């Protein structure tokens, strides 16, 4: 069992081992405004808050940059509105609030 402060690294994945960024892939033609997989980042941030790992590594998926929070489903392939780049803004805000430093890996 992992205890808070004893974890060195978190590499995000869902229960099947897939990256939490998968629903934000631009290869997914069925965009969902309220898809359950789109909210996996919330689960991940809860674990980061609880375990307080020294490092967290997030996959850089271009589609995550265009993920808008509070978007509205237009049809089965399209969403509209919401907070522009809301997913990224939320992630950065949450990590900074937990006293993490955000650094890009090249």
PyMOL CGO cylinders between C-alpha atoms (Angstrom):
from pymol import cmd
from pymol.cgo import CYLINDER

trace = [
    CYLINDER, 0.00, 0.00, 0.00, 1.27, 3.44, -0.92, 0.3, 1, 1, 1, 1, 1, 1,
    CYLINDER, 1.27, 3.44, -0.92, 1.30, 6.00, 1.84, 0.3, 1, 1, 1, 1, 1, 1,
    CYLINDER, 1.30, 6.00, 1.84, 1.19, 9.77, 1.35, 0.3, 1, 1, 1, 1, 1, 1,
    CYLINDER, 1.19, 9.77, 1.35, 4.68, 11.11, 0.70, 0.3, 1, 1, 1, 1, 1, 1,
    CYLINDER, 4.68, 11.11, 0.70, 6.18, 7.65, 0.02, 0.3, 1, 1, 1, 1, 1, 1,
    CYLINDER, 6.18, 7.65, 0.02, 5.47, 7.64, -3.73, 0.3, 1, 1, 1, 1, 1, 1,
    CYLINDER, 5.47, 7.64, -3.73, 8.21, 8.82, -6.08, 0.3, 1, 1, 1, 1, 1, 1,
    CYLINDER, 8.21, 8.82, -6.08, 6.38, 8.96, -9.42, 0.3, 1, 1, 1, 1, 1, 1,
    CYLINDER, 6.38, 8.96, -9.42, 2.87, 8.84, -10.91, 0.3, 1, 1, 1, 1, 1, 1,
    CYLINDER, 2.87, 8.84, -10.91, 2.43, 7.91, -14.57, 0.3, 1, 1, 1, 1, 1, 1,
    CYLINDER, 2.43, 7.91, -14.57, -1.26, 8.44, -15.41, 0.3, 1, 1, 1, 1, 1, 1,
    CYLINDER, -1.26, 8.44, -15.41, -3.31, 5.58, -16.88, 0.3, 1, 1, 1, 1, 1, 1,
    CYLINDER, -3.31, 5.58, -16.88, -6.88, 4.33, -16.57, 0.3, 1, 1, 1, 1, 1, 1,
    CYLINDER, -6.88, 4.33, -16.57, -7.96, 0.94, -15.20, 0.3, 1, 1, 1, 1, 1, 1,
    CYLINDER, -7.96, 0.94, -15.20, -7.01, -0.77, -18.46, 0.3, 1, 1, 1, 1, 1, 1,
    CYLINDER, -7.01, -0.77, -18.46, -3.53, 0.80, -18.48, 0.3, 1, 1, 1, 1, 1, 1,
    CYLINDER, -3.53, 0.80, -18.48, -4.41, 3.30, -21.20, 0.3, 1, 1, 1, 1, 1, 1,
    CYLINDER, -4.41, 3.30, -21.20, -3.21, 6.90, -20.87, 0.3, 1, 1, 1, 1, 1, 1,
    CYLINDER, -3.21, 6.90, -20.87, -5.80, 9.24, -19.32, 0.3, 1, 1, 1, 1, 1, 1,
    CYLINDER, -5.80, 9.24, -19.32, -5.22, 11.48, -22.32, 0.3, 1, 1, 1, 1, 1, 1,
    CYLINDER, -5.22, 11.48, -22.32, -6.69, 8.89, -24.72, 0.3, 1, 1, 1, 1, 1, 1,
    CYLINDER, -6.69, 8.89, -24.72, -10.16, 10.50, -24.94, 0.3, 1, 1, 1, 1, 1, 1,
    CYLINDER, -10.16, 10.50, -24.94, -8.47, 13.74, -26.00, 0.3, 1, 1, 1, 1, 1, 1,
    CYLINDER, -8.47, 13.74, -26.00, -6.80, 12.17, -29.02, 0.3, 1, 1, 1, 1, 1, 1,
    CYLINDER, -6.80, 12.17, -29.02, -7.77, 13.87, -32.26, 0.3, 1, 1, 1, 1, 1, 1,
    CYLINDER, -7.77, 13.87, -32.26, -8.01, 10.41, -33.81, 0.3, 1, 1, 1, 1, 1, 1,
    CYLINDER, -8.01, 10.41, -33.81, -11.21, 9.88, -31.81, 0.3, 1, 1, 1, 1, 1, 1,
    CYLINDER, -11.21, 9.88, -31.81, -13.98, 11.05, -34.15, 0.3, 1, 1, 1, 1, 1, 1,
    CYLINDER, -13.98, 11.05, -34.15, -16.68, 10.62, -31.48, 0.3, 1, 1, 1, 1, 1, 1,
    CYLINDER, -16.68, 10.62, -31.48, -15.97, 13.61, -29.24, 0.3, 1, 1, 1, 1, 1, 1,
    CYLINDER, -15.97, 13.61, -29.24, -18.04, 13.67, -26.06, 0.3, 1, 1, 1, 1, 1, 1,
    CYLINDER, -18.04, 13.67, -26.06, -18.71, 16.78, -23.98, 0.3, 1, 1, 1, 1, 1, 1,
    CYLINDER, -18.71, 16.78, -23.98, -19.35, 14.72, -20.84, 0.3, 1, 1, 1, 1, 1, 1,
    CYLINDER, -19.35, 14.72, -20.84, -17.62, 11.43, -21.58, 0.3, 1, 1, 1, 1, 1, 1,
    CYLINDER, -17.62, 11.43, -21.58, -16.64, 9.50, -18.46, 0.3, 1, 1, 1, 1, 1, 1,
    CYLINDER, -16.64, 9.50, -18.46, -13.09, 9.00, -19.77, 0.3, 1, 1, 1, 1, 1, 1,
    CYLINDER, -13.09, 9.00, -19.77, -12.75, 12.77, -20.24, 0.3, 1, 1, 1, 1, 1, 1,
    CYLINDER, -12.75, 12.77, -20.24, -13.02, 13.11, -16.46, 0.3, 1, 1, 1, 1, 1, 1,
    CYLINDER, -13.02, 13.11, -16.46, -10.21, 10.66, -15.63, 0.3, 1, 1, 1, 1, 1, 1,
    CYLINDER, -10.21, 10.66, -15.63, -7.96, 13.65, -15.02, 0.3, 1, 1, 1, 1, 1, 1,
    CYLINDER, -7.96, 13.65, -15.02, -10.07, 14.43, -11.94, 0.3, 1, 1, 1, 1, 1, 1,
    CYLINDER, -10.07, 14.43, -11.94, -9.43, 10.95, -10.53, 0.3, 1, 1, 1, 1, 1, 1,
    CYLINDER, -9.43, 10.95, -10.53, -5.73, 11.31, -11.26, 0.3, 1, 1, 1, 1, 1, 1,
    CYLINDER, -5.73, 11.31, -11.26, -5.53, 14.68, -9.51, 0.3, 1, 1, 1, 1, 1, 1,
    CYLINDER, -5.53, 14.68, -9.51, -7.25, 13.18, -6.46, 0.3, 1, 1, 1, 1, 1, 1,
    CYLINDER, -7.25, 13.18, -6.46, -4.53, 10.51, -6.27, 0.3, 1, 1, 1, 1, 1, 1,
    CYLINDER, -4.53, 10.51, -6.27, -1.79, 13.10, -6.71, 0.3, 1, 1, 1, 1, 1, 1,
    CYLINDER, -1.79, 13.10, -6.71, -3.33, 15.14, -3.88, 0.3, 1, 1, 1, 1, 1, 1,
    CYLINDER, -3.33, 15.14, -3.88, -3.54, 12.06, -1.63, 0.3, 1, 1, 1, 1, 1, 1,
    CYLINDER, -3.54, 12.06, -1.63, -0.21, 10.36, -2.43, 0.3, 1, 1, 1, 1, 1, 1,
    CYLINDER, -0.21, 10.36, -2.43, 1.86, 13.54, -2.83, 0.3, 1, 1, 1, 1, 1, 1,
    CYLINDER, 1.86, 13.54, -2.83, 4.41, 11.96, -5.20, 0.3, 1, 1, 1, 1, 1, 1,
    CYLINDER, 4.41, 11.96, -5.20, 7.69, 13.72, -5.83, 0.3, 1, 1, 1, 1, 1, 1,
    CYLINDER, 7.69, 13.72, -5.83, 7.09, 13.66, -9.60, 0.3, 1, 1, 1, 1, 1, 1,
    CYLINDER, 7.09, 13.66, -9.60, 4.12, 13.38, -11.99, 0.3, 1, 1, 1, 1, 1, 1,
    CYLINDER, 4.12, 13.38, -11.99, 4.55, 12.86, -15.71, 0.3, 1, 1, 1, 1, 1, 1,
    CYLINDER, 4.55, 12.86, -15.71, 1.71, 13.75, -18.07, 0.3, 1, 1, 1, 1, 1, 1,
    CYLINDER, 1.71, 13.75, -18.07, 1.58, 12.72, -21.71, 0.3, 1, 1, 1, 1, 1, 1,
    CYLINDER, 1.58, 12.72, -21.71, 1.53, 15.69, -24.07, 0.3, 1, 1, 1, 1, 1, 1,
    CYLINDER, 1.53, 15.69, -24.07, -1.52, 15.10, -26.28, 0.3, 1, 1, 1, 1, 1, 1,
    CYLINDER, -1.52, 15.10, -26.28, -2.33, 17.92, -28.68, 0.3, 1, 1, 1, 1, 1, 1,
    CYLINDER, -2.33, 17.92, -28.68, -6.07, 17.23, -28.37, 0.3, 1, 1, 1, 1, 1, 1,
    CYLINDER, -6.07, 17.23, -28.37, -5.94, 18.03, -24.65, 0.3, 1, 1, 1, 1, 1, 1,
    CYLINDER, -5.94, 18.03, -24.65, -5.08, 21.63, -25.58, 0.3, 1, 1, 1, 1, 1, 1,
    CYLINDER, -5.08, 21.63, -25.58, -8.40, 21.92, -27.41, 0.3, 1, 1, 1, 1, 1, 1,
    CYLINDER, -8.40, 21.92, -27.41, -10.44, 20.20, -24.67, 0.3, 1, 1, 1, 1, 1, 1,
    CYLINDER, -10.44, 20.20, -24.67, -13.00, 22.75, -23.48, 0.3, 1, 1, 1, 1, 1, 1,
    CYLINDER, -13.00, 22.75, -23.48, -14.59, 22.37, -20.05, 0.3, 1, 1, 1, 1, 1, 1,
    CYLINDER, -14.59, 22.37, -20.05, -18.39, 22.79, -19.95, 0.3, 1, 1, 1, 1, 1, 1,
    CYLINDER, -18.39, 22.79, -19.95, -18.69, 22.18, -23.70, 0.3, 1, 1, 1, 1, 1, 1,
    CYLINDER, -18.69, 22.18, -23.70, -22.08, 21.28, -25.19, 0.3, 1, 1, 1, 1, 1, 1,
    CYLINDER, -22.08, 21.28, -25.19, -22.65, 18.22, -27.38, 0.3, 1, 1, 1, 1, 1, 1,
    CYLINDER, -22.65, 18.22, -27.38, -23.76, 19.32, -30.88, 0.3, 1, 1, 1, 1, 1, 1,
    CYLINDER, -23.76, 19.32, -30.88, -23.96, 15.85, -32.45, 0.3, 1, 1, 1, 1, 1, 1,
    CYLINDER, -23.96, 15.85, -32.45, -22.18, 12.51, -32.01, 0.3, 1, 1, 1, 1, 1, 1,
    CYLINDER, -22.18, 12.51, -32.01, -18.96, 13.86, -33.56, 0.3, 1, 1, 1, 1, 1, 1,
    CYLINDER, -18.96, 13.86, -33.56, -18.80, 17.45, -32.34, 0.3, 1, 1, 1, 1, 1, 1,
    CYLINDER, -18.80, 17.45, -32.34, -18.87, 19.67, -29.25, 0.3, 1, 1, 1, 1, 1, 1,
    CYLINDER, -18.87, 19.67, -29.25, -19.10, 23.45, -29.01, 0.3, 1, 1, 1, 1, 1, 1,
    CYLINDER, -19.10, 23.45, -29.01, -18.54, 26.22, -26.49, 0.3, 1, 1, 1, 1, 1, 1,
    CYLINDER, -18.54, 26.22, -26.49, -17.11, 25.83, -23.03, 0.3, 1, 1, 1, 1, 1, 1,
    CYLINDER, -17.11, 25.83, -23.03, -13.94, 27.23, -21.51, 0.3, 1, 1, 1, 1, 1, 1,
    CYLINDER, -13.94, 27.23, -21.51, -11.22, 27.39, -24.15, 0.3, 1, 1, 1, 1, 1, 1,
    CYLINDER, -11.22, 27.39, -24.15, -8.31, 25.09, -23.19, 0.3, 1, 1, 1, 1, 1, 1,
    CYLINDER, -8.31, 25.09, -23.19, -10.23, 24.49, -19.96, 0.3, 1, 1, 1, 1, 1, 1,
    CYLINDER, -10.23, 24.49, -19.96, -8.76, 21.03, -19.33, 0.3, 1, 1, 1, 1, 1, 1,
    CYLINDER, -8.76, 21.03, -19.33, -5.19, 22.31, -19.45, 0.3, 1, 1, 1, 1, 1, 1,
    CYLINDER, -5.19, 22.31, -19.45, -6.04, 25.40, -17.37, 0.3, 1, 1, 1, 1, 1, 1,
    CYLINDER, -6.04, 25.40, -17.37, -7.66, 23.20, -14.73, 0.3, 1, 1, 1, 1, 1, 1,
    CYLINDER, -7.66, 23.20, -14.73, -4.71, 20.78, -14.64, 0.3, 1, 1, 1, 1, 1, 1,
    CYLINDER, -4.71, 20.78, -14.64, -2.14, 23.57, -14.28, 0.3, 1, 1, 1, 1, 1, 1,
    CYLINDER, -2.14, 23.57, -14.28, -4.19, 25.35, -11.62, 0.3, 1, 1, 1, 1, 1, 1,
    CYLINDER, -4.19, 25.35, -11.62, -4.67, 22.15, -9.61, 0.3, 1, 1, 1, 1, 1, 1,
    CYLINDER, -4.67, 22.15, -9.61, -0.99, 21.18, -9.78, 0.3, 1, 1, 1, 1, 1, 1,
    CYLINDER, -0.99, 21.18, -9.78, 0.16, 24.67, -8.78, 0.3, 1, 1, 1, 1, 1, 1,
    CYLINDER, 0.16, 24.67, -8.78, -2.36, 24.70, -5.91, 0.3, 1, 1, 1, 1, 1, 1,
    CYLINDER, -2.36, 24.70, -5.91, -0.76, 21.45, -4.68, 0.3, 1, 1, 1, 1, 1, 1,
    CYLINDER, -0.76, 21.45, -4.68, 2.66, 23.21, -4.78, 0.3, 1, 1, 1, 1, 1, 1,
    CYLINDER, 2.66, 23.21, -4.78, 4.02, 21.36, -7.84, 0.3, 1, 1, 1, 1, 1, 1,
    CYLINDER, 4.02, 21.36, -7.84, 6.29, 23.03, -10.39, 0.3, 1, 1, 1, 1, 1, 1,
    CYLINDER, 6.29, 23.03, -10.39, 5.26, 22.56, -14.03, 0.3, 1, 1, 1, 1, 1, 1,
    CYLINDER, 5.26, 22.56, -14.03, 8.19, 21.84, -16.38, 0.3, 1, 1, 1, 1, 1, 1,
    CYLINDER, 8.19, 21.84, -16.38, 8.04, 20.75, -20.02, 0.3, 1, 1, 1, 1, 1, 1,
    CYLINDER, 8.04, 20.75, -20.02, 10.14, 17.72, -20.95, 0.3, 1, 1, 1, 1, 1, 1,
    CYLINDER, 10.14, 17.72, -20.95, 11.79, 18.00, -24.33, 0.3, 1, 1, 1, 1, 1, 1,
]
cmd.load_cgo(trace, "trace")
